[in-house]
Amino acid sequence: MTEVAEQVEAELVAVITAVHDGEPLALTTEDGRRLPSGPLQTEHRSMQAGMRSWVTRQTGHDLGYVEQLYTFADRRRAPHPALEISYLGLTTVASPTDSWVSWLEYFPWEDRRAGDDLVDAHLAPALSRWADEPPDRELAERRRLRCAVTFGLEGQPWLPGMALQRYELLYEAGLVPEAGASADPEVTGRPMDRDHRRILATGIGRLRAKIQYRPVIFELVPESFTLGRLQSTVEAVAGHHLHKQNFRRLVEHQELVEETGEVEHSTGGRPAKLFRFRREVLDEREAAGTKLPIVRSR
């Protein structure tokens, strides 16, 4: 008897990101439980072009930088399993609606700007208990080392780009609602449907890694901006504070920006100079890359 091939549906899922008032945002649907998603369409010259068109049509937002993330297989979907083809898209938003939700509501431990209290007080003890569960001491030690490396414990550095690994570890340890844990949004974040929180974590990790060697951060600021706004945008994405003088020195040294000749009067003090991104830098630095300062340790 010939087996009937299982029908698999393909769907686009978009991690659309913006930063507003120092808060990293993701565009969501279904009261924040899902990311924008829809069926894969084939009439465009590429999936990326189709994704741009679909996002603009569905959300009204034009995307700047876009890249494909991963394809996730969700076999729990009924009546047919689905392949979720995910993309990361960057944009700016002047007045966020309720559909824009802070990353930090889903991953509160990813914001290090206020310190390490959440990890030290809640997540580290829970992970320690999970690591000590196996009677096999070698397995327990491997778990403990994994927890330390992933969450920056026991003297290990906190690595901003490991957002997905941190969520996956909490899932494996049964500490997030998607894994059956009791919901505690202030500690383990808001849950999302299907694999959407995992996809969002993937987008966060990719963006944090990307800004270290490509100037994509400028897709998250308006055409003209102060250096203070640029720094706060980087800090929002990276999840920690940067040294002001070091940040400005690196931006100026790499000749990433140029003055517009105008100033911003609403900064609360002396008018701040406005700058714009030097688009020519994309051609000038294509081989070497261009990075912004991201601290790799506490």
Disulfide bonds with the S-S distance in Angstrom:
none
